Amino acid sequence: MKKKRKKINKSFIILYILIILIIAFDVFYYIKYINNEKWLCSQVACTKIKTAEEWTNENCVELNKKTMCNVIINNTKKLVPLEMINQKSLNQCIQGACVQETKVRNVNYPLNITS
């Protein structure tokens, strides 16, 4: 009877060691891979638009019967006639909202960009 008891105890010890190794591997995997991932915004939708008319009202003035607008060209503020500005391009998003996120993780490996 004593031999059977020792064999059962050895089996339990081996089983406990295997369980501990599996748990240790899971913890390592979580710390190394899963914990490094973050949720970041991957798609943005515009929720508030500044129209061309609003932009014109804020940035343009009448000078000598001509509408002149303040613009920045090469980091220099200049007055430009409104007719030289593509007014369709003046609509701009001034407030956005993230509508989709994706899980990402930081990596650093070379890519072959020639093929």
N, C-alpha and C positions, 0 to 999 in steps of 0.2 A: 503493500500500500504506500509506503514512503516513496518509492520510485515514481509512482504515478503522480503523486502530489508535486514532486520536484519538476516533472515534465510539464505539468499544467502551469506552474509558476514561471518556468522559462518561457512558455508560450505567451503568457500575459506580459512578461517583460518585453519580449520582442514586439508584441502588438502595441504596447505603450510607446516604445521607441519609434516605431513606424508612424504612429499617430503624431508624435511630437515632430518628426521630420516633415510630415505633410503640412502641419500647421506652420512650421518655420518657413517652408517653401512658399506657402500662400502669403505670409506676411512679407517676405522678401519681394515677391512678385508685385504685391500691392504697392509697396514703397517705391520700387524701381520703375514700374510702368503706369499703373492706374492712378496713383496719387499725383503724378507729374502732369496729367492732362487737365486742361482748363476749358471751360465753356466761354467762347468768344463770339461776338456778333459776326454773322456771315452775310446778312442781307439787311439793308436799310431802306426804309420808305420815308419819303418826305411828308411831313405833317403840317408844315407852314411854309408858304411861298410868298416871297416879296415880288410883286408884279413889276413890270416895266414902268407902269405909271407911278407906283410908289417910289421906285428908284429914281425916276426923273424928278419927282417932287422933292426928294431929299437932296439930290446932287446937282440939280441944274438951276440956272438963273437966267433972266432976260438981260442981255447986254446989247445995246445999240440995235434993238429990234431983232436980235438973234438969240436963240436959246443955246447957252454954253453950259457944259457939264464938267464937274470936277472928276477927273480920273487919275489913276496912278499908272504911269508908264515907266518901267525900269526904276522903280522906287522913287520916282519924282512925280509930285502932284502937278497936273497940267489942266488947263481949260481947253475943252474940245467941243466943237459944234455938235449939237445933238444929231444932225443929219449924217454925221460921219460914223455914228455908232449904230451897230446892228441892234435895233430895239427888241427883236425877238430873243436875243441872247441875254437880255437884261433880267428875265425871270430867273430868280435864284431861290434855292432852298435855304431857308434860314433856321429850320428846326427839323430834325429827323428823329425817327424811332427805329429801334432794332426790332425786326419782325421775324428773324430766324437766327438761331445760334447753332454752332457746331462745336464739337469737342476737338481740341487741338493739343498737341504737345510739342515742345521744343526739340528740334533735331539739328544735327550738323553733319551732313555727308555730301560728298561731291556728286554732281550730276553730269552726265554726258550730254551736252547741249548741241553737239554737232550732228547727231543722228535723228 
